[in-house]
Amino acid sequence: MKIADPTLLALEAAGAACSAAVWAGGRVAARRFAPMLRGQSEHLVPMIAEAMADWGGGFAALDAVAVTTGPGGFTGVRIGLAAARGLALARRLPVLGLSSFEVAAAAAPAEERAGRLVASFIDSKRGGRFSAVLRVVA
């Protein structure tokens, strides 16, 4: 099922930050963000509540929940996935899993990435890097 203008709750806890945002009406309608290497398990759910309260639309107005699936910190990935799955089950919503690579690539300006190969690198925090090359379509 494709929704022309979806309203999404987006969660990120896999990397060096924690965030919750609501995408509604073609824009970021509300968000909470905090850099952190640890502590996502304590901060993500309150951030979700704050972002949803700022937006004011309520969970019933969501079309889906999006969440990063890694690579990233083991605990952060699990916290994000568990929160997304729990909210989705409660509201009977689909969960959209996005790799951390896809999210990083999407941060590049659209005119620079459309139809091109985009290299995405993520610090592994173990002396190396995770990497992926993605072809971005429009």
C-alpha positions as CSV (number, residue, x, y, z in Angstrom):
1,M,0.0,0.0,0.0
2,K,1.4,3.4,-1.0
3,I,0.3,6.5,0.8
4,A,0.7,9.8,-1.1
5,D,1.4,12.0,1.9
6,P,2.2,9.8,4.9
7,T,2.4,10.8,8.5
8,L,5.3,9.0,10.1
9,L,6.9,8.7,13.5
10,A,10.6,8.3,12.9
11,L,13.0,6.9,15.5
12,E,16.8,6.7,15.6
13,A,18.8,5.2,18.4
14,A,21.4,3.2,16.6
15,G,24.1,5.8,16.3
16,A,25.8,8.5,18.4
17,A,22.5,10.2,19.1
18,C,18.9,9.6,19.9
19,S,15.9,11.1,18.1
20,A,12.2,11.0,17.5
21,A,10.5,13.0,14.8
22,V,7.1,13.3,13.3
23,W,6.9,13.8,9.5
24,A,3.5,15.3,8.6
25,G,2.2,17.4,5.7
26,G,5.5,16.9,3.8
27,R,7.7,18.3,6.5
28,V,9.2,17.6,9.9
29,A,6.4,18.7,12.1
30,A,8.1,18.0,15.5
31,R,11.3,16.5,16.7
32,R,13.5,15.8,19.6
33,F,17.3,15.1,19.2
34,A,20.1,14.6,21.7
35,P,23.7,13.5,20.9
36,M,24.6,10.5,23.2
37,L,26.8,7.5,23.0
38,R,24.9,5.7,25.7
39,G,21.5,6.2,27.4
40,Q,19.1,5.8,24.4
41,S,17.1,3.2,26.5
42,E,16.3,5.9,29.0
43,H,15.7,8.8,26.6
44,L,13.9,7.4,23.5
45,V,10.4,6.9,24.9
46,P,10.3,10.3,26.6
47,M,11.5,11.9,23.3
48,I,8.7,10.1,21.5
49,A,6.2,11.5,23.9
50,E,7.6,15.0,23.7
51,A,7.7,15.0,19.9
52,M,4.1,13.6,19.7
53,A,2.9,16.2,22.2
54,D,4.6,19.0,20.2
55,W,3.0,17.9,17.0
56,G,-0.4,17.4,18.7
57,G,-1.8,15.0,16.1
58,G,-2.0,11.9,18.3
59,F,-0.9,8.3,17.6
60,A,-4.2,7.6,15.8
61,A,-3.1,10.0,13.0
62,L,0.1,8.1,12.2
63,D,0.3,6.0,9.0
64,A,3.6,4.1,10.0
65,V,6.6,4.1,12.3
66,A,10.1,4.3,10.7
67,V,13.2,3.2,12.5
68,T,16.9,2.8,11.8
69,T,18.0,-0.9,11.7
70,G,21.8,-0.3,12.0
71,P,24.6,-0.8,11.7
72,G,25.1,0.9,15.0
73,G,25.4,0.2,18.7
74,F,23.8,-3.1,19.7
75,T,21.7,-1.8,22.5
76,G,20.6,1.3,20.6
77,V,19.5,-0.7,17.6
78,R,17.5,-3.0,19.9
79,I,15.9,-0.1,21.8
80,G,14.8,1.6,18.6
81,L,13.4,-1.6,17.0
82,A,11.6,-2.6,20.2
83,A,10.0,0.9,20.6
84,A,9.0,1.0,17.0
85,R,7.5,-2.5,17.1
86,G,5.7,-1.9,20.3
87,L,4.1,1.3,19.0
88,A,3.2,-0.3,15.7
89,L,1.6,-3.3,17.3
90,A,-0.5,-1.1,19.6
91,R,-1.8,1.0,16.7
92,R,-1.7,-1.7,14.0
93,L,0.8,0.3,12.0
94,P,3.4,-0.9,9.5
95,V,7.1,-0.5,10.6
96,L,9.5,0.8,8.0
97,G,13.1,-0.3,8.6
98,L,15.8,1.9,7.2
99,S,19.5,1.2,7.4
100,S,21.7,3.8,8.9
101,F,23.4,3.9,5.5
102,E,20.1,4.9,3.8
103,V,19.4,7.6,6.4
104,A,22.9,9.0,6.1
105,A,22.7,9.0,2.2
106,A,19.3,10.8,2.4
107,A,21.0,13.7,4.3
108,A,22.8,14.7,1.1
109,P,21.0,17.4,-0.9
110,A,18.5,15.7,-3.3
111,E,20.1,17.4,-6.4
112,E,23.5,15.9,-5.5
113,R,22.3,12.3,-4.9
114,A,19.5,11.7,-7.4
115,G,20.4,8.9,-9.8
116,R,23.9,8.6,-8.5
117,L,25.9,6.2,-6.4
118,V,26.3,7.5,-2.8
119,A,29.0,6.2,-0.5
120,S,28.0,6.1,3.2
121,F,30.5,5.5,6.0
122,I,29.7,5.0,9.7
123,D,32.2,4.8,12.5
124,S,32.2,1.3,14.0
125,K,33.5,2.5,17.3
126,R,36.0,-0.4,17.2
127,G,38.7,1.2,15.1
128,G,37.0,0.6,11.8
129,R,34.1,1.8,9.6
130,F,31.0,0.3,8.2
131,S,30.4,1.3,4.6
132,A,27.9,0.9,1.8
133,V,27.5,2.2,-1.7
134,L,23.8,3.0,-2.6
135,R,22.1,4.0,-5.8
136,V,19.6,6.7,-4.9
137,V,16.5,6.9,-7.0
138,A,14.9,10.3,-7.2
